[in-house]
Amino acid sequence: KPLSRGDSGINLPVPTIPEDFARVHAAFDRYCKFGETANVELVTGITSRNFVKLFKDAGLEDRKLTLTFLDLSFTKAKTAKVGVDASDAASKRLNFDQFLIACELCAQERGTSAHEVHAAIARKATEGPNVVATEAGYNKFHDDKST
């Protein structure tokens, strides 16, 4: 019999509720909306790119918690059917419940508690995403409006 997605045998951990739930949820919301250009108010989940960015910005990426593992944990948590309705099933985003499962997977990989991961994420609630950009230098053909 061919294997179906339900037979994958992925054992997902039970998510730990963050001690500072409001701040972790605020950081989650900020990173959900980061980089979105249209319908920002309708965005309800975090993409894989923003998930990885959140962990990098929070300083959680290290030798054990690599970018590859972050991508894999995102994909594993995406298979969890918690807080998902029919319209979200095909989405490429994690809802908050799935995000907590991914945090639990990352904490297990680092060998720390989920509360430490949540605390690092909660610190990003007030700062938001780090934006690294270059500033263009003076260009006389574009910036000189006198001619």
WOHUGI-V451039 format. One line per field, one symbol per residue. ss: DSSP state (H for helix, E for strand, L for the rest). phi: phi as a letter, one per 30 degrees, with the letter a starting at -180 (. if undefined). psi: psi as a letter, one per 30 degrees, with the letter a starting at -180 (. if undefined). A space follows every 10 residues. Layout:
BEGIN
ss=???
phi=???
psi=???
END
This chain:
BEGIN
ss=LLLLHHHLLL LLLLLLLLLL HHHHHHHHHH HHHLLLLLLH HHLLLELHHH HHHHHHHLLL LLLLLLHHHH HHHHHHHHLL LLLLLLLLLL LLLELHHHHH HHHHHHHHHH LLLHHHHHHH HHLHHHHLLL LLLLLLLLLH HHHLLLL
phi=.ddcddcdid ccdddcdddc eddddddedd ddddidcbhe dddbbcdddd dddeddddic daddcddddd dddedddddd cciccddcdc dcbcdddddd dddddddddd ibdddddddd dddddddidd ccbccdddbd dcddddc
psi=kkklefgfgj jklkkkkkei eeeeeeeeee fefkfkfkhe ffkflkleef eeeeeeefgf kaeeileeee eeeeeefffk hkgkaeffeg lglkleeeee eeeeeeeeef gllfeeeeee eeffeeeakk jjllkklkjf fefjff.
END
